[in-house]
Amino acid sequence: MATEADAAEPESPHPRRKLRLLPWTGTEAKPCFLITDDEGGHVSRLADIAEEVQLEMGAHLLAHAADMLTNATGDQLRFLAERLTEALRDSLRIAESRKERPCGIQERSRR
């Protein structure tokens, strides 16, 4: 005998799958996404590593920028501004990706 619960929609075979914004872009600078669950497969681990590298590089670049600002030429400042723009773009993409993930997922790369 069918009950009201039986009439409800069946559960999805993959209820925890979601899109993860990856820390790199594809062709024409379009965002790349990974269909993932919370298990942390190979591509997710690569993305975690890439995020950490990008954040570390941004921190080193910022420290370098602070050191060179007082004596930099115009060409050096332009080059520095371009690199800082890239680092900021990477950081914002990482922040956007992490806010979409459940708590704790961003901690996986620190294990």
Accessible surface in RSA format (square Angstrom, percent):
REM  Atomic radii and reference values for relative SASA: ProtOr
REM  Chains: A
REM  Algorithm: Lee & Richards
REM  Probe-radius: 1.40
REM  Slices: 20
REM RES _ NUM      All-atoms   Total-Side   Main-Chain    Non-polar    All polar
REM                ABS   REL    ABS   REL    ABS   REL    ABS   REL    ABS   REL
RES MET A   1   229.89 119.1 152.76 101.1  77.13 183.6 129.15 109.8 100.74 133.5
RES ALA A   2    89.31  82.1  57.18  88.2  32.13  73.1  60.74  85.5  28.58  75.7
RES THR A   3    77.65  55.2  67.58  68.5  10.06  24.0  71.40  95.9   6.25   9.4
RES GLU A   4   162.19  93.1 144.94 109.6  17.26  41.1  61.88 119.7 100.32  81.9
RES ALA A   5    83.53  76.8  59.62  92.0  23.91  54.4  68.26  96.1  15.27  40.4
RES ASP A   6    97.22  68.1  67.35  67.0  29.87  70.6  24.25  57.1  72.96  72.8
RES ALA A   7    87.70  80.6  48.35  74.6  39.35  89.5  60.58  85.3  27.12  71.8
RES ALA A   8    64.35  59.2  43.96  67.8  20.40  46.4  55.47  78.1   8.88  23.5
RES GLU A   9   160.63  92.2 137.14 103.8  23.49  55.9  53.24 103.0 107.39  87.7
RES PRO A  10   125.12  91.2 100.13  91.3  24.99  90.9 111.01  91.7  14.11  87.7
RES GLU A  11   161.84  92.9 134.22 101.5  27.62  65.8  59.67 115.4 102.17  83.4
RES SER A  12    62.18  52.5  46.16  61.6  16.02  36.9  37.11  79.0  25.07  35.1
RES PRO A  13   119.22  86.9  85.56  78.0  33.66 122.4  98.68  81.5  20.53 127.6
RES HIS A  14    93.59  51.2  82.14  57.1  11.45  29.3  53.06  54.7  40.53  47.2
RES PRO A  15    99.12  72.2  66.35  60.5  32.76 119.1  70.96  58.6  28.15 175.0
RES ARG A  16   128.24  53.8 122.44  62.4   5.80  13.8  61.32  83.8  66.92  40.6
RES ARG A  17   126.72  53.2 102.98  52.5  23.75  56.5  19.44  26.6 107.28  65.0
RES LYS A  18    66.73  32.6  55.73  34.2  10.99  26.2  51.75  46.6  14.98  16.0
RES LEU A  19   107.38  59.8  90.25  64.6  17.13  43.1  90.25  63.4  17.13  46.1
RES ARG A  20     5.83   2.4   3.80   1.9   2.03   4.8   5.74   7.8   0.09   0.1
RES LEU A  21    16.48   9.2  12.79   9.2   3.69   9.3  12.79   9.0   3.69   9.9
RES LEU A  22    10.43   5.8  10.43   7.5   0.00   0.0  10.43   7.3   0.00   0.0
RES PRO A  23     1.27   0.9   0.00   0.0   1.27   4.6   1.11   0.9   0.16   1.0
RES TRP A  24    91.12  36.6  87.31  42.3   3.80   8.9  76.85  41.0  14.26  23.1
RES THR A  25    55.12  39.2  33.18  33.6  21.94  52.3  10.56  14.2  44.56  67.4
RES GLY A  26    31.57  38.9   0.00   N/A  31.57  38.9  23.13  63.5   8.44  18.9
RES THR A  27   119.28  84.8 106.58 108.1  12.70  30.3  86.53 116.2  32.76  49.5
RES GLU A  28   147.43  84.6 105.15  79.5  42.28 100.7  54.62 105.6  92.81  75.8
RES ALA A  29    79.32  72.9  56.09  86.6  23.24  52.9  57.77  81.4  21.55  57.1
RES LYS A  30   121.50  59.3 120.04  73.7   1.46   3.5  70.80  63.7  50.70  54.0
RES PRO A  31    80.55  58.7  63.82  58.2  16.73  60.8  64.29  53.1  16.26 101.1
RES CYS A  32    30.58  23.1  26.02  29.0   4.56  10.7   9.69  24.5  20.89  22.5
RES PHE A  33   108.75  54.4  77.11  47.8  31.64  82.3  77.11  46.8  31.64  90.5
RES LEU A  34    38.96  21.7  37.32  26.7   1.64   4.1  38.96  27.4   0.00   0.0
RES ILE A  35   119.30  67.9  98.89  73.7  20.40  49.2  98.89  71.2  20.40  55.4
RES THR A  36    20.80  14.8  14.50  14.7   6.30  15.0  16.13  21.7   4.66   7.0
RES ASP A  37    54.18  37.9  48.71  48.5   5.46  12.9  10.11  23.8  44.06  43.9
RES ASP A  38    32.76  22.9  18.46  18.4  14.30  33.8   6.10  14.4  26.66  26.6
RES GLU A  39   129.88  74.6 104.42  79.0  25.45  60.6  41.81  80.9  88.07  71.9
RES GLY A  40     4.19   5.2   0.00   N/A   4.19   5.2   0.24   0.6   3.96   8.9
RES GLY A  41    39.79  49.1   0.00   N/A  39.79  49.1  36.21  99.4   3.58   8.0
RES HIS A  42   119.71  65.4 112.68  78.3   7.03  18.0  81.39  83.9  38.32  44.6
RES VAL A  43    59.21  39.0  57.39  52.0   1.82   4.4  57.39  49.9   1.82   4.9
RES SER A  44     2.16   1.8   1.76   2.3   0.40   0.9   0.00   0.0   2.16   3.0
RES ARG A  45   117.75  49.4 116.80  59.5   0.95   2.3  50.67  69.3  67.08  40.7
RES LEU A  46    83.01  46.2  80.06  57.3   2.95   7.4  80.06  56.2   2.95   7.9
RES ALA A  47     0.00   0.0   0.00   0.0   0.00   0.0   0.00   0.0   0.00   0.0
RES ASP A  48     4.89   3.4   4.86   4.8   0.03   0.1   2.55   6.0   2.34   2.3
RES ILE A  49   104.52  59.5 103.01  76.7   1.52   3.7 104.52  75.3   0.00   0.0
RES ALA A  50    25.93  23.8  19.99  30.9   5.94  13.5  25.85  36.4   0.08   0.2
RES GLU A  51     1.32   0.8   1.32   1.0   0.00   0.0   0.00   0.0   1.32   1.1
RES GLU A  52    38.16  21.9  38.16  28.9   0.00   0.0  18.37  35.5  19.79  16.2
RES VAL A  53    72.01  47.4  71.47  64.7   0.54   1.3  72.01  62.6   0.00   0.0
RES GLN A  54    38.34  21.4  32.11  23.5   6.23  14.8  14.34  30.5  24.00  18.2
RES LEU A  55    58.64  32.7  51.32  36.7   7.32  18.4  51.85  36.4   6.79  18.3
RES GLU A  56   100.54  57.7  97.18  73.5   3.36   8.0  33.52  64.8  67.02  54.7
RES MET A  57   123.47  63.9 118.72  78.6   4.76  11.3 104.14  88.5  19.34  25.6
RES GLY A  58    13.69  16.9   0.00   N/A  13.69  16.9   9.48  26.0   4.22   9.4
RES ALA A  59    63.42  58.3  49.73  76.7  13.70  31.2  56.34  79.3   7.08  18.8
RES HIS A  60   130.78  71.5 125.97  87.6   4.81  12.3  82.45  85.0  48.32  56.2
RES LEU A  61    35.57  19.8  31.39  22.5   4.19  10.5  35.03  24.6   0.54   1.5
RES LEU A  62   115.35  64.2 115.13  82.4   0.22   0.5 115.13  80.9   0.22   0.6
RES ALA A  63    59.55  54.8  49.81  76.9   9.74  22.2  58.20  82.0   1.35   3.6
RES HIS A  64   103.85  56.8 100.14  69.6   3.70   9.5  66.71  68.8  37.14  43.2
RES ALA A  65     3.72   3.4   3.72   5.7   0.00   0.0   3.72   5.2   0.00   0.0
RES ALA A  66    69.23  63.6  47.91  73.9  21.31  48.5  52.07  73.3  17.16  45.4
RES ASP A  67   116.18  81.4  91.49  91.1  24.70  58.4  28.33  66.7  87.86  87.6
RES MET A  68    41.12  21.3  34.74  23.0   6.38  15.2  38.04  32.3   3.08   4.1
RES LEU A  69   100.37  55.9  84.23  60.3  16.14  40.6  84.32  59.2  16.04  43.2
RES THR A  70   119.46  85.0  83.22  84.4  36.24  86.4  81.14 109.0  38.31  57.9
RES ASN A  71   134.46  92.7 105.49 101.9  28.97  69.8  37.93  91.3  96.53  93.3
RES ALA A  72    22.43  20.6   0.00   0.0  22.43  51.0   1.70   2.4  20.73  54.9
RES THR A  73    78.06  55.5  69.83  70.8   8.22  19.6  74.30  99.8   3.76   5.7
RES GLY A  74    56.86  70.1   0.00   N/A  56.86  70.1  37.96 104.2  18.90  42.3
RES ASP A  75   121.30  85.0 112.21 111.7   9.09  21.5  31.92  75.1  89.38  89.1
RES GLN A  76    84.37  47.2  80.37  58.7   4.00   9.5  25.00  53.2  59.37  45.0
RES LEU A  77    72.13  40.2  68.61  49.1   3.52   8.8  68.89  48.4   3.24   8.7
RES ARG A  78   165.66  69.6 158.46  80.8   7.19  17.1  53.25  72.8 112.40  68.1
RES PHE A  79   120.51  60.3 119.12  73.8   1.39   3.6 119.88  72.7   0.63   1.8
RES LEU A  80     7.38   4.1   6.71   4.8   0.66   1.7   7.38   5.2   0.00   0.0
RES ALA A  81    54.63  50.2  49.35  76.2   5.28  12.0  53.60  75.5   1.04   2.7
RES GLU A  82    66.94  38.4  61.97  46.9   4.97  11.8  33.65  65.1  33.29  27.2
RES ARG A  83    65.51  27.5  63.88  32.6   1.63   3.9  32.99  45.1  32.52  19.7
RES LEU A  84    54.31  30.2  51.60  36.9   2.71   6.8  51.93  36.5   2.38   6.4
RES THR A  85    70.55  50.2  66.15  67.1   4.40  10.5  44.95  60.4  25.60  38.7
RES GLU A  86    74.32  42.7  73.70  55.8   0.62   1.5  29.27  56.6  45.05  36.8
RES ALA A  87    18.35  16.9  13.00  20.1   5.35  12.2  17.12  24.1   1.23   3.3
RES LEU A  88   106.60  59.4 102.64  73.4   3.97  10.0 106.14  74.5   0.47   1.3
RES ARG A  89   125.34  52.6 120.14  61.2   5.19  12.4  47.93  65.5  77.41  46.9
RES ASP A  90    36.03  25.2  35.88  35.7   0.15   0.4   1.18   2.8  34.85  34.8
RES SER A  91    37.36  31.6  33.12  44.2   4.25   9.8  19.64  41.8  17.72  24.8
RES LEU A  92   108.91  60.7 104.71  74.9   4.20  10.5 105.14  73.8   3.77  10.1
RES ARG A  93    34.49  14.5  30.10  15.3   4.39  10.5   9.64  13.2  24.85  15.1
RES ILE A  94     3.94   2.2   3.56   2.6   0.38   0.9   3.94   2.8   0.00   0.0
RES ALA A  95    56.72  52.1  46.41  71.6  10.31  23.5  53.10  74.8   3.62   9.6
RES GLU A  96    89.55  51.4  86.38  65.3   3.18   7.6  17.80  34.4  71.75  58.6
RES SER A  97     2.29   1.9   1.04   1.4   1.26   2.9   1.34   2.9   0.95   1.3
RES ARG A  98    36.55  15.3  33.79  17.2   2.76   6.6  16.70  22.8  19.85  12.0
RES LYS A  99   153.38  74.8 115.66  71.0  37.73  89.8  73.74  66.4  79.64  84.8
RES GLU A 100   111.45  64.0  91.44  69.2  20.01  47.6  33.25  64.3  78.20  63.8
RES ARG A 101    21.59   9.1   9.65   4.9  11.94  28.4  10.03  13.7  11.56   7.0
RES PRO A 102    54.72  39.9  41.62  37.9  13.10  47.6  54.24  44.8   0.48   3.0
RES CYS A 103   129.96  98.3 103.33 115.2  26.63  62.6  38.40  97.3  91.56  98.7
RES GLY A 104    38.89  48.0   0.00   N/A  38.89  48.0  26.99  74.1  11.91  26.7
RES ILE A 105    23.37  13.3  22.38  16.7   0.99   2.4  23.23  16.7   0.13   0.4
RES GLN A 106    49.42  27.6  47.31  34.6   2.10   5.0   7.30  15.5  42.12  31.9
RES GLU A 107    87.39  50.2  84.64  64.0   2.75   6.6  44.29  85.7  43.10  35.2
RES ARG A 108    35.58  14.9  29.67  15.1   5.91  14.1  19.58  26.8  16.00   9.7
RES SER A 109    35.76  30.2   3.01   4.0  32.75  75.4  11.26  24.0  24.49  34.3
RES ARG A 110   143.21  60.1 107.59  54.8  35.63  84.8  56.95  77.8  86.27  52.3
RES ARG A 111   228.14  95.8 160.18  81.7  67.96 161.8 101.29 138.4 126.85  76.9
END  Absolute sums over single chains surface
CHAIN  1 A     8422.1       6928.4       1493.7       5060.6       3361.5
END  Absolute sums over all chains
TOTAL          8422.1       6928.4       1493.7       5060.6       3361.5
